[in-house]
C-alpha cells in the first residue's frame, strides 16, 4: 500500500490530477499505519505481520 500510495502521489503531481494526489496521500497514510501496527506485534486483519 505504501508503494501504491507513492505511485499515486507521483502520478497526481506529474499529471496535475488532484484526485490522484488525494487518494495517494490517503493510501500512503493507511499503509504506514498498518506497517506500524504490524511491527508493534498487533495482528492486522487476522495476520501477525503486515507484509
Biopython code that builds the backbone (N, CA, C, O; Angstrom):
import numpy as np
from Bio.PDB.StructureBuilder import StructureBuilder

atoms = [
    (1, "UNK", "N", (0.824, -1.192, 0.000)),
    (1, "UNK", "CA", (0.000, 0.000, 0.000)),
    (1, "UNK", "C", (0.862, 1.247, 0.000)),
    (1, "UNK", "O", (0.495, 2.273, -0.573)),
    (2, "UNK", "N", (2.014, 1.146, 0.651)),
    (2, "UNK", "CA", (2.895, 2.306, 0.700)),
    (2, "UNK", "C", (3.419, 2.629, -0.698)),
    (2, "UNK", "O", (3.464, 3.792, -1.098)),
    (3, "UNK", "N", (3.809, 1.604, -1.427)),
    (3, "UNK", "CA", (4.322, 1.823, -2.780)),
    (3, "UNK", "C", (3.222, 2.348, -3.693)),
    (3, "UNK", "O", (3.459, 3.240, -4.507)),
    (4, "UNK", "N", (2.023, 1.799, -3.558)),
    (4, "UNK", "CA", (0.891, 2.275, -4.355)),
    (4, "UNK", "C", (0.597, 3.734, -4.038)),
    (4, "UNK", "O", (0.325, 4.520, -4.946)),
    (5, "UNK", "N", (0.647, 4.103, -2.780)),
    (5, "UNK", "CA", (0.425, 5.496, -2.399)),
    (5, "UNK", "C", (1.461, 6.425, -2.990)),
    (5, "UNK", "O", (1.131, 7.520, -3.445)),
    (6, "UNK", "N", (2.723, 5.993, -2.986)),
    (6, "UNK", "CA", (3.780, 6.818, -3.575)),
    (6, "UNK", "C", (3.606, 6.963, -5.086)),
    (6, "UNK", "O", (3.826, 8.040, -5.640)),
    (7, "UNK", "N", (3.212, 5.879, -5.747)),
    (7, "UNK", "CA", (2.981, 5.939, -7.188)),
    (7, "UNK", "C", (1.848, 6.906, -7.505)),
    (7, "UNK", "O", (1.956, 7.711, -8.430)),
    (8, "UNK", "N", (0.761, 6.827, -6.739)),
    (8, "UNK", "CA", (-0.358, 7.732, -6.971)),
    (8, "UNK", "C", (0.027, 9.185, -6.703)),
    (8, "UNK", "O", (-0.416, 10.087, -7.415)),
    (9, "UNK", "N", (0.849, 9.415, -5.679)),
    (9, "UNK", "CA", (1.315, 10.778, -5.407)),
    (9, "UNK", "C", (2.130, 11.325, -6.569)),
    (9, "UNK", "O", (1.936, 12.468, -6.982)),
    (10, "UNK", "N", (3.028, 10.526, -7.090)),
    (10, "UNK", "CA", (3.870, 10.981, -8.197)),
    (10, "UNK", "C", (3.034, 11.220, -9.450)),
    (10, "UNK", "O", (3.203, 12.231, -10.132)),
    (11, "UNK", "N", (2.130, 10.287, -9.752)),
    (11, "UNK", "CA", (1.274, 10.466, -10.930)),
    (11, "UNK", "C", (0.368, 11.684, -10.791)),
    (11, "UNK", "O", (0.184, 12.441, -11.743)),
    (12, "UNK", "N", (-0.191, 11.865, -9.608)),
    (12, "UNK", "CA", (-1.038, 13.035, -9.387)),
    (12, "UNK", "C", (-0.275, 14.329, -9.521)),
    (12, "UNK", "O", (-0.806, 15.319, -10.025)),
    (13, "UNK", "N", (0.967, 14.331, -9.073)),
    (13, "UNK", "CA", (1.793, 15.536, -9.171)),
    (13, "UNK", "C", (2.193, 15.819, -10.616)),
    (13, "UNK", "O", (2.111, 16.956, -11.080)),
    (14, "UNK", "N", (2.627, 14.771, -11.326)),
    (14, "UNK", "CA", (3.090, 14.965, -12.698)),
    (14, "UNK", "C", (1.955, 15.267, -13.672)),
    (14, "UNK", "O", (2.113, 16.077, -14.585)),
    (15, "UNK", "N", (0.822, 14.620, -13.477)),
    (15, "UNK", "CA", (-0.309, 14.817, -14.391)),
    (15, "UNK", "C", (-1.258, 15.933, -13.953)),
    (15, "UNK", "O", (-2.232, 16.240, -14.640)),
    (16, "UNK", "N", (-0.959, 16.528, -12.809)),
    (16, "UNK", "CA", (-1.782, 17.629, -12.262)),
    (16, "UNK", "C", (-3.234, 17.206, -12.038)),
    (16, "UNK", "O", (-4.163, 17.962, -12.320)),
    (17, "UNK", "N", (-3.415, 15.986, -11.525)),
    (17, "UNK", "CA", (-4.750, 15.471, -11.215)),
    (17, "UNK", "C", (-4.860, 15.421, -9.697)),
    (17, "UNK", "O", (-4.207, 14.605, -9.046)),
    (18, "UNK", "N", (-5.675, 16.284, -9.144)),
    (18, "UNK", "CA", (-5.720, 16.429, -7.689)),
    (18, "UNK", "C", (-6.337, 15.221, -6.983)),
    (18, "UNK", "O", (-5.986, 14.932, -5.839)),
    (19, "UNK", "N", (-7.253, 14.510, -7.652)),
    (19, "UNK", "CA", (-7.876, 13.362, -7.001)),
    (19, "UNK", "C", (-6.857, 12.240, -6.807)),
    (19, "UNK", "O", (-6.914, 11.525, -5.807)),
    (20, "UNK", "N", (-5.926, 12.077, -7.748)),
    (20, "UNK", "CA", (-4.870, 11.075, -7.570)),
    (20, "UNK", "C", (-3.959, 11.460, -6.414)),
    (20, "UNK", "O", (-3.523, 10.602, -5.646)),
    (21, "UNK", "N", (-3.676, 12.744, -6.293)),
    (21, "UNK", "CA", (-2.849, 13.248, -5.193)),
    (21, "UNK", "C", (-3.521, 12.940, -3.854)),
    (21, "UNK", "O", (-2.871, 12.462, -2.926)),
    (22, "UNK", "N", (-4.818, 13.214, -3.758)),
    (22, "UNK", "CA", (-5.559, 12.983, -2.519)),
    (22, "UNK", "C", (-5.635, 11.498, -2.184)),
    (22, "UNK", "O", (-5.394, 11.110, -1.041)),
    (23, "UNK", "N", (-5.964, 10.672, -3.156)),
    (23, "UNK", "CA", (-6.043, 9.234, -2.924)),
    (23, "UNK", "C", (-4.670, 8.680, -2.555)),
    (23, "UNK", "O", (-4.567, 7.785, -1.716)),
    (24, "UNK", "N", (-3.626, 9.201, -3.170)),
    (24, "UNK", "CA", (-2.274, 8.768, -2.855)),
    (24, "UNK", "C", (-1.899, 9.051, -1.419)),
    (24, "UNK", "O", (-1.279, 8.217, -0.760)),
    (25, "UNK", "N", (-2.270, 10.229, -0.924)),
    (25, "UNK", "CA", (-1.990, 10.569, 0.473)),
    (25, "UNK", "C", (-2.742, 9.643, 1.411)),
    (25, "UNK", "O", (-2.181, 9.168, 2.398)),
    (26, "UNK", "N", (-4.008, 9.382, 1.110)),
    (26, "UNK", "CA", (-4.827, 8.523, 1.969)),
    (26, "UNK", "C", (-4.265, 7.100, 1.999)),
    (26, "UNK", "O", (-4.135, 6.505, 3.069)),
    (27, "UNK", "N", (-3.932, 6.558, 0.830)),
    (27, "UNK", "CA", (-3.407, 5.192, 0.760)),
    (27, "UNK", "C", (-2.051, 5.106, 1.460)),
    (27, "UNK", "O", (-1.763, 4.120, 2.139)),
    (28, "UNK", "N", (-1.226, 6.129, 1.298)),
    (28, "UNK", "CA", (0.080, 6.148, 1.958)),
    (28, "UNK", "C", (-0.058, 6.167, 3.470)),
    (28, "UNK", "O", (0.659, 5.443, 4.160)),
    (29, "UNK", "N", (-0.961, 6.976, 3.999)),
    (29, "UNK", "CA", (-1.177, 7.046, 5.446)),
    (29, "UNK", "C", (-1.706, 5.720, 5.980)),
    (29, "UNK", "O", (-1.258, 5.247, 7.025)),
    (30, "UNK", "N", (-2.656, 5.118, 5.270)),
    (30, "UNK", "CA", (-3.187, 3.819, 5.701)),
    (30, "UNK", "C", (-2.087, 2.767, 5.693)),
    (30, "UNK", "O", (-1.999, 1.959, 6.618)),
    (31, "UNK", "N", (-1.259, 2.766, 4.676)),
    (31, "UNK", "CA", (-0.158, 1.816, 4.604)),
    (31, "UNK", "C", (0.830, 1.995, 5.746)),
    (31, "UNK", "O", (1.310, 1.010, 6.308)),
    (32, "UNK", "N", (1.139, 3.237, 6.097)),
    (32, "UNK", "CA", (2.061, 3.495, 7.201)),
    (32, "UNK", "C", (1.470, 3.079, 8.539)),
    (32, "UNK", "O", (2.179, 2.547, 9.393)),
    (33, "UNK", "N", (0.174, 3.318, 8.728)),
    (33, "UNK", "CA", (-0.476, 2.906, 9.971)),
    (33, "UNK", "C", (-0.471, 1.388, 10.101)),
    (33, "UNK", "O", (-0.191, 0.855, 11.174)),
    (34, "UNK", "N", (-0.781, 0.694, 9.011)),
    (34, "UNK", "CA", (-0.766, -0.768, 9.043)),
    (34, "UNK", "C", (0.643, -1.299, 9.288)),
    (34, "UNK", "O", (0.824, -2.295, 9.989)),
    (35, "UNK", "N", (1.634, -0.636, 8.711)),
    (35, "UNK", "CA", (3.014, -1.043, 8.943)),
    (35, "UNK", "C", (3.407, -0.866, 10.402)),
    (35, "UNK", "O", (4.065, -1.734, 10.977)),
    (36, "UNK", "N", (3.014, 0.241, 11.002)),
    (36, "UNK", "CA", (3.321, 0.479, 12.415)),
    (36, "UNK", "C", (2.612, -0.518, 13.321)),
    (36, "UNK", "O", (3.204, -1.026, 14.273)),
    (37, "UNK", "N", (1.353, -0.799, 13.027)),
    (37, "UNK", "CA", (0.619, -1.773, 13.837)),
    (37, "UNK", "C", (1.225, -3.163, 13.700)),
    (37, "UNK", "O", (1.353, -3.890, 14.686)),
    (38, "UNK", "N", (1.594, -3.527, 12.486)),
    (38, "UNK", "CA", (2.181, -4.838, 12.268)),
    (38, "UNK", "C", (3.545, -4.987, 12.923)),
    (38, "UNK", "O", (3.875, -6.052, 13.445)),
    (39, "UNK", "N", (4.338, -3.922, 12.896)),
    (39, "UNK", "CA", (5.668, -4.009, 13.506)),
    (39, "UNK", "C", (5.605, -3.937, 15.024)),
    (39, "UNK", "O", (6.560, -4.321, 15.700)),
    (40, "UNK", "N", (4.502, -3.453, 15.567)),
    (40, "UNK", "CA", (4.341, -3.391, 17.021)),
    (40, "UNK", "C", (3.869, -4.727, 17.594)),
    (40, "UNK", "O", (3.738, -4.871, 18.809)),
    (41, "UNK", "N", (3.616, -5.696, 16.728)),
    (41, "UNK", "CA", (3.223, -7.016, 17.197)),
    (41, "UNK", "C", (1.718, -7.231, 17.242)),
    (41, "UNK", "O", (1.263, -8.298, 17.656)),
    (42, "UNK", "N", (0.949, -6.254, 16.832)),
    (42, "UNK", "CA", (-0.505, -6.429, 16.807)),
    (42, "UNK", "C", (-0.908, -7.161, 15.537)),
    (42, "UNK", "O", (-0.293, -6.987, 14.485)),
    (43, "UNK", "N", (-1.927, -7.967, 15.642)),
    (43, "UNK", "CA", (-2.445, -8.672, 14.472)),
    (43, "UNK", "C", (-3.243, -7.690, 13.619)),
    (43, "UNK", "O", (-4.133, -7.006, 14.123)),
    (44, "UNK", "N", (-2.927, -7.623, 12.346)),
    (44, "UNK", "CA", (-3.623, -6.729, 11.422)),
    (44, "UNK", "C", (-4.385, -7.581, 10.424)),
    (44, "UNK", "O", (-3.781, -8.306, 9.633)),
    (45, "UNK", "N", (-5.692, -7.499, 10.458)),
    (45, "UNK", "CA", (-6.513, -8.277, 9.543)),
    (45, "UNK", "C", (-6.372, -9.765, 9.737)),
    (45, "UNK", "O", (-6.480, -10.527, 8.776)),
    (46, "UNK", "N", (-6.130, -10.200, 10.973)),
    (46, "UNK", "CA", (-6.002, -11.614, 11.256)),
    (46, "UNK", "C", (-4.606, -12.167, 11.036)),
    (46, "UNK", "O", (-4.367, -13.355, 11.255)),
    (47, "UNK", "N", (-3.679, -11.316, 10.604)),
    (47, "UNK", "CA", (-2.315, -11.762, 10.368)),
    (47, "UNK", "C", (-1.375, -11.135, 11.386)),
    (47, "UNK", "O", (-1.607, -10.019, 11.850)),
    (48, "UNK", "N", (-0.335, -11.844, 11.723)),
    (48, "UNK", "CA", (0.642, -11.351, 12.686)),
    (48, "UNK", "C", (1.510, -10.249, 12.092)),
    (48, "UNK", "O", (1.928, -9.338, 12.806)),
    (49, "UNK", "N", (1.786, -10.325, 10.782)),
    (49, "UNK", "CA", (2.671, -9.362, 10.143)),
    (49, "UNK", "C", (1.968, -8.737, 8.954)),
    (49, "UNK", "O", (1.152, -9.385, 8.298)),
    (50, "UNK", "N", (2.275, -7.505, 8.680)),
    (50, "UNK", "CA", (1.726, -6.834, 7.511)),
    (50, "UNK", "C", (2.852, -6.622, 6.508)),
    (50, "UNK", "O", (3.479, -5.563, 6.482)),
    (51, "UNK", "N", (3.103, -7.629, 5.687)),
    (51, "UNK", "CA", (3.988, -7.547, 4.535)),
    (51, "UNK", "C", (4.000, -8.871, 3.837)),
    (51, "UNK", "O", (4.687, -9.031, 2.829)),
]
sb = StructureBuilder()
sb.init_structure("model")
sb.init_model(0)
sb.init_chain("A")
sb.init_seg("    ")
for serial, (resi, resn, name, xyz) in enumerate(atoms, 1):
    if name == "N":
        sb.init_residue(resn, " ", resi, " ")
    sb.init_atom(name, np.array(xyz, "f"), 0.0, 1.0, " ", f" {name:<3s}", serial, name[0])
structure = sb.get_structure()
